[in-house]
Amino acid sequence: MAVEAKGNNSTARKTATKTAEKKAPTSKKTTAAKSSAGRKSQTGTRKAAASNRGRKPAAKKDTMLRDEILLWVVLAASIIILISNFGFGGFAGDAISDFCFGLFGFVAYLLPFVLFFTVAFALSNKGNRIAWLKTGAVFLLLISCSAIFELIVNKFDGTRKIMDFYNMSSQYKTGGGLIGGLLCKAFCPALGLVGAYVILVVLALISVVLITERSLFAKMHTSTTKVYDSAKKDAARRKEKAAIRREEAELKRQKRLEEDRIRLEQEKANFEKFQELRLDKKVTGVILDTSIKDGGRKKEDLHEVGAPSSGAKIEEFPVQEGGPSIPDIFGIYKAEEIMKKKGTKKVRDFQTKASSVKVPDELRGELDWQEETDSSMDLAAIASEIKIEGLGGSAEDSAYSAPQPDEQPPLFEEPAFKEPAYKEPVFKDPVSEEGIFAEPLSEGPAGGGKAARTDAAETGAVSEMKNPRREKANPKSSRAEQEAELASVEAEILESEQEVKPEYVFPPIDLLKKPRRTKGSNIERELRETAVKLQQTLHNFGVNVTVSNVSCGPAVTRYELTPEQGVKVSRIVNLADDIKLNLAAADIRIEAPIPGKAAVGIEVPNHENTAVPLRELLDTDEFKNFPSSLAFAVGKDIGGKVVVTDIAKMPHLLIAGATGSGKSVCINTIIMSILYKADPEDVKLIMIDPKVVELSVYNGIPHLFIPVVTDPKKAAGALNWGVAEMTERYQKFAEYNVRDLKGYNAKIEAIKDIEDENKPKKLPQIVIIVDELADLMMVAPGEVEDSICRLAQLARAAGIHLIIATQRPSVNVITGLIKANMPSRIAFSVSSGVDSRTIIDMNGAEKLLGKGDMLFYPQGYQKPARVQGAFVSDSEVGAVVEFLTQKNDITAYSREIEEQISKVQQAADQTGGSSEVDAYFAEAGKFIIEKDKASIGMLQRVFKIGFNRAARIMDQLSDAGVVGPEEGTKPRKVLMSQEEFEQYIEEYV
Ligand SMILES: Nc1ncnc2c1ncn2[C@@H]1O[C@H](COP(=O)(O)OP(=O)(O)OP(=O)(O)O)[C@@H](O)[C@H]1O
């Protein structure tokens, strides 16, 4: 300020002198004319000087007034330009604004400010050379900025004419205008694009230096020194922290070692105790494999059992009353489970530790296998054995997958390793026990070697504890023994159930890939050009429209056209093919009109289709702050806005689309959204994947109630379980006088402080996900449809939600009933309008581009919205699942549900029969032949079944040739004799 004031004074002084100098000759003349000729010139000069002194204040005042008026005029002009730039200036204002934009381009927005302040500055520093220099620098800056904008927005196009720059900028209020364009035209051909950028940026920097009178390099020097100092301090701080961390790690390591030592000692003690007990109580029938060494004592035992001596057969392991043997074996079994989960390194650790356990000499015989074979092989065999049992497959089946220490596959890739956790509970349950253990037991290990066999025998024996069939087979194990063993196992399971569940560790967002930055190409210009082309094309066909808005989404861009008065919307729709041709677009979709807008939307695919990575959506505030645990990050809509929705409000979702259109990826994004948002205590999942390969990767996550169901028959059972659970929940709601899950959980929350073992627990929301309904509908159409409909009608309030995907949107898969009960739909690309109508009751999905391009039509939307679905790759899913399985301990699958589902499955197997004929088929056939009369009503009455089932039996009998086809109102003919029918049953049923 002081400098400026000084400048002002000196300028004023100089101005005054100059004015005096200029005016001196004139006054001299005047004075000379007036005075007598004889007077001397000196006298004249003196007088002139005297008169000048008198006029000086007056002249100064004149100049000031002139300057002030000029300043006011410039202020008014600047304001007019400013308001005109924003479209409030009337027609004259528009013309001025067009001119300014045409001249300077985007920079014209700054023009009014620059104009006013520069003029004000120049006037107040009149005659000051530096002031003029600064003013010039401001304009230089303005011009360089215009040219830089021109290069950024429009790149350089040598074919453009000079007036094109003016016209483009004045029309669209962007670019660099005529001046920017001229500069580009001058620099670009001569120096190339980069050279032009360099020159213009340097010019702009020079202007800044001139204006501010400050050196950029000096600043850089000071900041470099600062950065150096802070880096030095940081390094010292980091060193200190590292030292502390090292110390802590060392302490932790020592603690761990100590713990391991104690545990090993305990294990050893238990083991010894166990062996002693076995000796004391004369263990009977442990292993029937006579190939194991040290036959002496054991062989006697085998004789005691009296089982066949085939090496392949394995018999029951009798557990001693109250003895610690079961928990011990349990412990080993669990350790092996954990080993499998934690990978090869842990397996090796365990090997070392296991080998360090000392075994008493008298037990050597039983444990010979451990020493005979290579220890790593043993563990591989152990792992493979556990897997065989858990999966219920034969030893041969699983032998191939016995993981070698070096090439143990990651958990999430190997389905055989994914389900170990749910094997644990099977001890309690005779039904599932059979399913899981019976096979390996009956077949016996074939290729696993002695070690494998022994281990299978031991673990298998434990599993058999409650198996009623085995009870009969083993005359030695008394009732009391069995009860005791049952009690001990039950106690153990109860204990494990009562363990405090660890808190859910949410997967870190870093497990998902970072979104790639898209290069800032000339998208805006392209869009504008397409808009003009679109307008022009329609105009050529006599349809006048204006493009009122353009929304550019990740995959498609929507041009909103406002038709002129009197233009029929149908005319635009009819021109779809011509528009497609003129825009050279693969396909376009016309939304006429856009709901809630007086415009027609034309959706044109983008040249570059950008995927929407899931991480980008999960990182947004919309998702993070979404109130529901069942948040689903759908994708981005046509305007690039993030779409997040609540699955609970859908409340059931149908996803359909052709193969490869993105359904599985969509289901993956749903599941991943849930994993990133919800605690397994609040949300549980049941996944049904008849395709086997799509969802099995999720085995092991803590949200799963049961392992992913891949058998279509079991899937029907899972849906039935859903119905049963729903009914049970409604009963609970009625008991507590609440209307829905939220109310129920609120009530439970209120009584959480009451100490009562039997108090009800909080119920989680359940999401049942089916990837490929068509496969289920093929296996059990009636049952699946019934369950889906029942669930869809009632399950919302019970907190059970269905998500069903199918690639066959035909009416026999998505039946009218299913459709009516699934209010929210997502349609991916399909091949025909008919398919589209099956999914969303309207055309449109056949125009989608595939790869996640969807029509999102949840309950409450008036029309489907076009959304580009989020993308998550298999490797990202794998990483998250691996993280969850590792960090959230062993998954406790629900035995109860497994049991119920397998019961339903068994029942279905029994009633359904192997060849899918009804259970009453044979009886009904015999009855009809006996009565020589085939009528559905009669079957209904005799077998007390419903019309549908009776009609189905009749159809089956007709297919089998027992009765003839329908003959209108007449009864069907009976075509087979009793003998023929019996023969048929023997052969085919
Ligand atoms: N949202 C998306 N963004 C980008 N690409 C996607 C998206 N969704 C799917 N894709 C691409 O499409 C391919 C097929 O997707 P997906 O496997 O989900 O199809 P699908 O409909 O499940 O097929 P199918 O019924 O045969 O299993 C994916 O491999 C992926 O490359």
The ligand as an SDF file (V2000), in Angstrom:
LIG
                    3D

 31 33  0  0  0  0  0  0  0  0999 V2000
  -21.1700  -54.7380  -14.4050 N   0  0  0  0  0  0  0  0  0  0  0  0
  -20.2980  -55.1780  -15.3030 C   0  0  0  0  0  0  0  0  0  0  0  0
  -19.3460  -54.3530  -15.7730 N   0  0  0  0  0  0  0  0  0  0  0  0
  -18.4670  -54.8070  -16.7110 C   0  0  0  0  0  0  0  0  0  0  0  0
  -18.4600  -56.0390  -17.2220 N   0  0  0  0  0  0  0  0  0  0  0  0
  -19.3720  -56.8960  -16.7840 C   0  0  0  0  0  0  0  0  0  0  0  0
  -20.3410  -56.5120  -15.8040 C   0  0  0  0  0  0  0  0  0  0  0  0
  -21.1300  -57.5790  -15.5630 N   0  0  0  0  0  0  0  0  0  0  0  0
  -20.6660  -58.5740  -16.3410 C   0  0  0  0  0  0  0  0  0  0  0  0
  -19.6260  -58.1730  -17.0700 N   0  0  0  0  0  0  0  0  0  0  0  0
  -18.8780  -58.9830  -18.0440 C   0  0  0  0  0  0  0  0  0  0  0  0
  -19.7320  -59.9590  -18.5900 O   0  0  0  0  0  0  0  0  0  0  0  0
  -19.2100  -61.2640  -18.3680 C   0  0  0  0  0  0  0  0  0  0  0  0
  -20.3390  -62.2170  -18.0690 C   0  0  0  0  0  0  0  0  0  0  0  0
  -20.9500  -61.8630  -16.8550 O   0  0  0  0  0  0  0  0  0  0  0  0
  -21.6930  -62.9360  -15.9510 P   0  0  0  0  0  0  0  0  0  0  0  0
  -20.8600  -64.1270  -15.7450 O   0  0  0  0  0  0  0  0  0  0  0  0
  -22.1860  -62.2400  -14.7530 O   0  0  0  0  0  0  0  0  0  0  0  0
  -22.8850  -63.3100  -16.8870 O   0  0  0  0  0  0  0  0  0  0  0  0
  -24.1190  -64.2210  -16.5560 P   0  0  0  0  0  0  0  0  0  0  0  0
  -25.3170  -63.4970  -17.0110 O   0  0  0  0  0  0  0  0  0  0  0  0
  -24.0910  -64.6810  -15.1620 O   0  0  0  0  0  0  0  0  0  0  0  0
  -23.8310  -65.4350  -17.5150 O   0  0  0  0  0  0  0  0  0  0  0  0
  -24.2720  -66.9210  -17.2830 P   0  0  0  0  0  0  0  0  0  0  0  0
  -25.7470  -66.9160  -17.1580 O   0  0  0  0  0  0  0  0  0  0  0  0
  -23.7800  -67.6260  -18.4940 O   0  0  0  0  0  0  0  0  0  0  0  0
  -23.5710  -67.3660  -16.0410 O   0  0  0  0  0  0  0  0  0  0  0  0
  -18.2450  -61.1060  -17.2030 C   0  0  0  0  0  0  0  0  0  0  0  0
  -17.2140  -62.0030  -17.2790 O   0  0  0  0  0  0  0  0  0  0  0  0
  -17.7380  -59.6950  -17.3470 C   0  0  0  0  0  0  0  0  0  0  0  0
  -16.6340  -59.6510  -18.1850 O   0  0  0  0  0  0  0  0  0  0  0  0
  1  2  1  0
  2  3  1  0
  2  7  2  0
  3  4  2  0
  4  5  1  0
  5  6  2  0
  6  7  1  0
  6 10  1  0
  7  8  1  0
  8  9  2  0
  9 10  1  0
 10 11  1  0
 11 12  1  0
 11 30  1  0
 12 13  1  0
 13 14  1  0
 13 28  1  0
 14 15  1  0
 15 16  1  0
 16 17  2  0
 16 18  1  0
 16 19  1  0
 19 20  1  0
 20 21  2  0
 20 22  1  0
 20 23  1  0
 23 24  1  0
 24 25  2  0
 24 26  1  0
 24 27  1  0
 28 29  1  0
 28 30  1  0
 30 31  1  0
M  END
$$$$
